[in-house]
Amino acid sequence: MNSMNGRERILAHLARQSVDRLPLMPITMMFAVDQIGGKYGDYARNHRVLVEAQLRTAEKFAFDYVSVISDPGREAADCGAKVQFFENQPPAIVETEARLADKVELARLRIPDPLGGGRMTDRVAGVALLKERVRGDRLIEGWVEGPCAEAADLRGINTLMTDFFDDPAFVRDLFEFVVTMELRFARSQVEAGIDLMGVGDAAASLVGPQIYEELVWPYEKKLVDGLHALGTKVRLHICGNTRRILPGMGRLGCEIVDLDYPSPLSEGRAAMGPDQVLLGNINPVQVLKEGTPESVTAAIAECHRQAGPRYVVGAGCEVPRGTPEANLRALTEYAQSHRP
C-alpha cells in the first residue's frame, strides 16, 4: 500500500478500492507560477511555463495530480472573443465586446480546431508535456469550460442571465454549440494523455434551481456523458454558492464534485448520497491564506468529518497567491496522515 503513487491513489479511491491515505488535489494557478518565480501572463500563454510550475508545486507539496487549468478564456479566444492579457494576472474576456453580442453571430460561428494553433492547442501541448514528464507518477487533469460558463464568456454574463428569460431557445442553441465544442476540445486532451477532465461551470451558481434544472443541467449532463464516452473521468467545479443546485450536481454522475466554501460539505453529502466523491472545501482566503497551520488543519478535519470516507483533500477554490507555505503544508500533512 505504501508504494502507491499519486495517480494510483486517486484512481483507486475513485474505484472504491482501499488507499494508503487521502488523495490531495488542490487547485493551484497563480500560486503555482509563483513557485518558479514566473509571470502569470506567461503561465496562461506558454504551456512550458505552466508545466514547469505545476510540476514544481506538485513535487514541493506532494500533490497527487497536476492540471492544465489556467483561465476560462481559451475556447472563447479561439472563437474570436476579445481577451485582454496582463503581465502577472489572469487574462480577462472583454465583456463589453462579447463575441456573441449579436445573437445572429451564433449561426455563423464555427467550432475552432483544438489543434489549429490557438490557445486550445497550447493546453493540449501542456497535457502532452505533462504526460512525458510525470511518467505515470501523478494523475493528469485536463480542463474544459461547462455550458453555462462558456456561454457567459461568449455572450456576456449579464446578457446570458436575461437570455434565460427572454430567449430560452437561443440559450439552448448556444449550449448545444458549447457542448459540441468542448467535447471536441476534450477529445484532443484525452488523446494527449489526461486521466481526468476538470469541468468549470462557474456561472451555473448564479442561476436559480428552476433555470438550472430546466436549461443548464441537461447540457451539463450531455457534456459529462460525452466525456465518459471519450473514456475519461470527470471532476466538476462550480465556483460560488451552489446550495440550491446540489441535488442536480449529484445526478450528473461526475467522479468528483468540488464544493466551494459557501456550500457546506454536509449539505453536499445529504443531497448527493453516500457514494459521491466530494472535494473541498475550506475558505481559500480566510482559512488557507490568512489562517494558521493549526486552523487549516482543524478546518480540513471538519471537512473530512462532514464528507465522510468518499473525500478528497482540497480548498473550496484556487489556492490564493501569497498563501503561506506552512498553511498549504498543513493540507499535505493532513492528507498524508489520514485514510478515507
N, C-alpha and C positions, 0 to 999 in steps of 0.2 A: 504493500500500500504506500509506503513512504517514497517509492520510486516514481510516483505519478508526476507527470509534468502538467503545466497549466492547461494545455489543450485536452489532455486525457481527463483531467479533473472536471472541467466544465462539461464535457460530453458525457462522462459517467454520471454526473449529478443530474443532468437533464434526462438521462435514460433511467433514472431511479435506481442506479447502482450505488453501492457504498463508496464513499470517498474518504481520503485521509484527513481532509479539512474543508472548510467552507471555501467556495470559489470567490475570487476577488476581481471585480470588473468595474472600477470607477471610470467615468468619462473624463479624459484629460485632453485639452486642446491648447489654450494659452499657457496653462501650467506646464505642459509638455515641452513647448518650444522654448520656454524659459530655462528648462533643464540643460539645453545645449547652447544657451546664450544667443538664440536666433531671434528673428523678427517674425511676427505673426503673418505679415503680408507674404513672406516667403513660404511659410508653412502652408498657407492656403493655395499658393500658386505653383509650388515646386514639390512634387511627390518625394524627392530625395530628402528634402529638409523634414517633411512630415515623418517619413520612415525613420530617420535618424532620431528624431525627438521621441517618437513612440517607443522605439527600442530602448533608448536610454532610460526613459521613465519606467517602462515595464521592468527592466533589469534592476534599477535602483530601488523600486518599491515592491518588487516581487509580484507584479500583476500577473494574472493568468492569461491575459489576452492583450492584443494590440488592435487598433482600429484606424480606419481611414476617414473618420468623421473630421470635418473641418469647418464647414459653413453650409447653409442651405442654398447657396447661390449657384451651385454647379450646373444643375439641369436648366435652371432659368436662364443662366448666361448663354448656354448653348442653344436656347430657343430665341436668343436675341434680346433678352432683357438687359436693361442698363444696370450694371453692377459697379459700385464705387469701391475702389481698393484703397487701403491705408497701409502705412509702413508697418505699424505694430498693433493693429486692431483687426477684428474680423471684417471681411468685406460686407457691404450693405447693398441690398437691392434698392434702387431709387424708386420709391413708392409713387412719386408724382409723375413718373414717366413709365407707368406699368406697360408691360409688353402687350397685354390684352385690355388696355384701357377701352378700346373699341371692341365690342363683342364679336363683330363681323370678322375680326382677325383670326378667331379660333378656327374657322373653316379653312383659312389659308395656311395655318401653322402646320409645318411638317415636323415629324418626330426626328430629332437630331440623331446622327450616328454616334453611339457611345465611343467608337474607335476612330472618330473623324478628326481628331486632333484638338478638340476643345477641352473645356475644364473637366468633363466627364472622363475623357481619355487619361488625363493626369491622375484621376482617382484610380482608374483601372491599373495604370502603371504602378501606383503605390501598392496595390494589392499584390501584383506580381513580384515586386521587390521585397515586400514583407515575406511572401512565401519562400523566396530564395534565402532570406536572411534568418528567419526563425526556425527553419528546418523541422517543423512539426512540434517544436517545444511549447509554443503558445498558440492559443486559438486566434484566428484572424477574422475580424469583423469588418464586413463591408457596410455601406450606408446608402440609403435612398430616402427621398422625401415621401411622406404619405400624401394621400389625395388632397386633404384639406390644406396642409401646409404648402404644397407646391402650387395649388390653385391660388392661394393667397399671394404667393410670390409672383405669379404671372398676372394676376388680375388686380392686385392691391387688396390688402386685408380688409379695409373698411368697405370697399366696393363689394367684395365677396360676401360680407356679412349681410348687406342689403339684398344681394342677388338671391340669397336663400329664400327671401320673402317675395321679391319682385319677379324672379325668373328661375324657378327651380329646374326647369327643363334645360336651360343653359348650364346651370351648375352640374347637372348630370352629364351633359356632353363634355364639359371641361374635366370632370373627374374621370370620365372614360378615357379621354386623351392622356391624362396624367398617369393612370394605372398602366396603360399600354406602354408609355414612355419609360416608366420606372421599371417595368418587367424587362424591357429590352436592356436598360442600363444594368439591371441586376444580373441578367444572363452573362454579360461581359465580366462582371465581378466574380460570379460563380466560376466561370471558365478560367479566370486568372488565379483562383485558389482560395476564396473565402470559405470559412466553416459555418458562418452565421451572418445573417443580414440584419443590421440595425435599420429600423424604420422610424423616422422622426416625423410626427404629425402634430406639431406644437399647436397650430391654430384650432385643432379639434377641441381643446379645453375651453375655447371661448363660446362654443355654441351650447344651447340647452339640450336636455336629454331627448326631446322630441325630434329636433332637427338632426341630432346625432344619429338616432335610430333610423330615421326615415331617409336621410340623404348621405350622411358621412359613412356610417357603419357598413352599408352594403359594398362600398368601394374599398374600404379598408379590408373587408373580408375577401374581396376579389383579389386584392394585392397579396394578402397573406397566403391565400390558397395558391396563387400563381407562383409565389416564392417557394412554397413547399413542393410544387410540381417541378421546379427547377432543381430540387434536391438540396435546398439549404434550410437551415433552421432560422427562426425569426425572433428578434428582440424588439419589442415595441417601446418607444419612448415618446410620451406626450408630456411636454412641459406644463407646469401650472396646476391649477386645481381641477382634478378630474373626478371629484367625489360623485358627481351626478351621472357620470357615464361609466362607472366602474363595472357594472354587470356586462355591458356591451363589450368593453375591452377584454373581459374574461372569456367571452364567447368567440373571440376571433381565432383562438387556437394557437396563439404565439407560444413558443417555448419559454420565453422570458418576458415578463411585463415589468418595466420600470415604473415606479411611482415617485413623483416629485413630492417634496416635503409637505405641501398643503393637503395631501391625501393620505391619511393615516394607513399604515400597513394593515392594521386590524380591520379596517373597513374594506380594504382590498381583499383580504383573506375571506371575510364574510361574504363579499359579493361574488368572488371568483371560485370559491370552493377550495378544498384541501390540496388539490393536485397542481394548481398553477404555480410555477416558479415565480417568485416576486423578487425584485431587486430594489435596493434603496435603503432608506430614503431620508437620511439626516439632512438638515438645513445646510446647504453648501456654504453660505456666508456666515450666518450667526453661530453655527456649531463648528463646522470644519475649518473655516478660515479664522474666525475670531475667538474660538473656544480654546481649551487646553487639551493635551493628550488625554487627561482624565475625563473631561466632559465628552470628548469624542468617543472614548471607549464606552462610557455609560450610555450615550445616545445610540450607538450601533448595537449594543447589547439589548436595548429596549426594542429596536427594530427587529432583531433576530427573534426576540420573545414573541412579538406580535405576529411575525410572519410564520414562525414555526420552521420545521425542517426543510421545506421547499423554498430555500432562501439563498440569495447571492449577495455578498457584501458590496455596497457602493453608496454614493451620495445621491441626493434627490435629483441633482442635475450635474452639470460640469463642475469639476474641482476648480475653484476660482484661482486665478493668477494671484500670487502673493500668499497662498496658504502655507503656513509653517510646515517644514518637512516633518517635524516631530508629530504634528497632528495627522498628517497622511500616514505616517508610520504606525500610528495607533490603529488605523483601519487595517493595515497589513498584519499587525501583531494579533488583532482580534481574529482575523480570518485564519491565520496560521495556528492559532491555539484553540480553535473551536471546530467541532464537527457539526454537520447539519442537525 
